[in-house]
Amino acid sequence: MDILTFLAQGFAVALEPQHLFLALIGCALGTLIGALPGLGPVNGVALMIPLTFNFGLTPTAALILLVSIYYGCMYGGRISSILLNIPGDEPAMMTTLDGYPMALKGRGGEALGLSGVASFIGATVATIGLTLFAPLLVGFAIRFGPAEYFALFVLAFATIGGVTSGSLTKSFIAACLGLLLGTVGIDAVSSVPRYTFGWFELYDGIDFIVALVGLFAISECLVFLEDTRHGSKPTMKLGSAIPGMRSAWQCSPTIARSSLIGFISGVLPGAGAALGSFLSYTLEKRWLGRRGDFGRGDPRGVAAPEAGNNAAAGGALIPMLSLGIPGSGTTAVLLALLLSMNITPGPLLFAQQPEMVWGLVAALFIGNVMLLVLNIPLVGFFAKVLQAPGWFLMPMVVMVAFVGVYSLSNSAFDLYLMLAFGVLGYVLRKLEIPTVPVVLGLLLGGQMEYNMRRAMSISGGDWSILWSSGISIGIYAFAITLIVAGLVFGWLVKQRV
């Protein structure tokens, strides 16, 4: 009953005219950004964070806007996947397997309509799960002390590093680089400058927003410049989206199973929407066996990954809000926003900021309906946007990045730093080193160090305090289990190939 009361208060916040308008803008922008090949939710949210500061939005308003963009990107990623066979982001990759064959058969509108309904159901299931399970997780997390929080940070690095790259070594290198960057600035205990090289601008540490925009948006533009190919883009007859809504009823068992699989994948720290999409598709293909026509335009091959990746996107918000551990790359960016606004996600967030948390949950329900209403009739419009030349789109991305970052501090140094991170992100991508562990280290490195030093102070320098409680041991065991499972899964995939 308490949850229903809090949710009613959240709807009172979310239904305020400003918040409704921001949710609508976020859904539309997110769908458009997600449809652009290569950008995806991480880049879209990172690019828009500086604008939230420019417009002076409250934490509640900023979070509603960015999470609406997040959900919108998950919807929009399917558009280029189905029409152009180019995934808008990693989770949309599985949608290309059957979505593009459907489009080639003149059933592109049906595929888009079906994916819209599947995305709506998957995201709704995730939001209901967020409503029910996040408070329960908070009640358990209140018992955490410095040693337990340190174990949680170890879990975050172990899981995200293992899932985001096929190479554990490269993920470990990226995480160490992020931790190193997180130590730049004045030491909180000794007040000694660390790795500042005499630049006073670095005494406060590296700004999260500057690093994020550089690592994702600027590096994406550099990769685009390298990979640009001249030629005509494929065009095809869309057809109506109404048959896809009818197909959703026939695919309802698939959507239900995939939504549950995706939600569980999203709750696991580090798994994220990509794993939810992959598991939903592969398990559904195994479930149906010869009864399916997967890979040649089976509607269930569109419904499964779309329901799975949107359910995972919502599930990833649970560890971010209740434990302060990002469940995906995009939630790591959202974590940066909250930390920049002096809001620390974790067990006390639900008690200290109830209006923000429950307003966000209510806004997710509302935004999900908005996305369904927007996506069905505007399919043709978003398809036309994909025909815009890259020489026009990418300069717009760079312009927004420069204006947004410069307006935060009016410092030219931040622009140079953003470019430096852009080059770093480009080099990492060329070396196939994931950037998500770098972001995680930069965001959580300071808090990880702080909790370790607090625990050591309490124990008088005894290291055993870090694994002395049952909670800590359980978290370490869970982290090891996920790492081993990831290695075994990767080995099985290689054996099948």
C-alpha positions, 0 to 999 in steps of 0.5 A: 500500500505504501508503494501505491501511495508513493506512486500516486505522489509520483504521478502528481509530480510527473503530471506537472506541465513542465515535466510532461513537456520535457517527457514529450521532448525527450521521447521525440529526441530520443527516438530520433537519436536512436534512429541515427546509426551509431549514436545510441542511448549512451551518446544521446544522453551524454550529449544532452546532459550539458543542456540540462545545466544550461537551461537550469533544470531541477534534478527531477526535471533533468532526470525525467528529460534524460530518461525519456531520451534513454527510453526513446533511444531504445525505441528508435534504434529499431528504425535503422535496423529494420529499414537500413540493416544498420543497428542504431546501437548494440541492442538493436543488432539482433533486430536486423536479423529478421527486421530487415528481411521483413522490410525487403519483403515489403513488410517494413511498416508491419515490422516497425509497428510490431517492434513498437508494441513489443518495446512498449510491453517490455518497457512497461514490464520493466517499469512495473518491476522498478516500482515493486523491486527497487524499494525492496532492494533499498531495504536490504542495502541500508545495512551496508557499511564502507566495506560492503560498498567497496565490495559493490564497487568491485562487483560493478567493475567485474560485471561491466568489464566482463560483459562489454568486451570479449577480452577480459584483459582489455576490459581490465585495462579500461577499468584501470585507466578509468580508476587512474583518471578518477584520482586526478585532483586534490586528495580529499584526505591529504589535500595533496594534488595528484596527477594535475601536472601544475594545471589548476583547472584539474585541481577539482578533478576531471569533469564527468560531463566533459569526459563523457561528451568527449569519449562518446560524442566526439569519438563517434564523429571521428569514427564516422569521418573514417568510415564514411562511404559514398553511395545511395542509401537503400529505400523501400516501400514501408507499408502500413504499421497496423498489421504489425499491431495485429501481429503483436497479439500472435507474438504475445507469448514471445513478448511475455517471455522476452520481457521477463528475460530482458528485465532480469538481464537489466537488473544484473549490474553490467549486463544491460540491454545488449545481453537482454536482446541477445538472450531474448532472441536466442532463447526464443529461437531455441524454444520455437525450434523448427516452428520458427522461420528465424533469420528470414523475416519471422515476426517473432524474431523482431518481437523478441529482441525489442521486448528484451532490450527495452525491458533490460533498459528499464531494469538497469535503472534499479541498481543505479537508483537503489545501490548507486551501481550503474546497470549499463553504460547509459545508466553510468551516464545518468549516474554522472548527472546525479553526482554532478548535481550533488545527489548520491544514488543509493539506499538513502535516495528513496528517503531523501529524494522521494519526489524525484524518484517516484516522479521519475517512475511515474514519468516512465509510465507516461513516457512509455505511452507517449512513445507508443503514440509517437512511434506508430504514426511518425514511422514515415517521418523518422525514416525520412530523417535517415536519408539526411546526409552524414555531412549535415548530421555529424557537424550538428552533433559537434556543434551541440557538444562544443556549445554545451560544454563551453556554457558549463564553465565558460572555460576553453580548457574544458573544450581542449579536455573534451577533444582530448577525451574524444581522441582517447575514445577514438583510440580505444575504439580502434584498439577494441577496448571498451569505453564503459569501464573507463567511464565507470572508473572515472565515476566510481573511482573516488567513492571506491577509494573513499569507502576503502579508506573509511573501512581501513580507518575503522579497522585500524589498518586491518585488510580483513574488514573488507571481507569480514561480513556475510554481505561482502562475501556474498557480493564477492562470490556473486561477482566471481560467479558472473565473471566465470559464467561470462568466460564459460559463455564466451567459450561456448560461443567460440566452440559453436562458431 
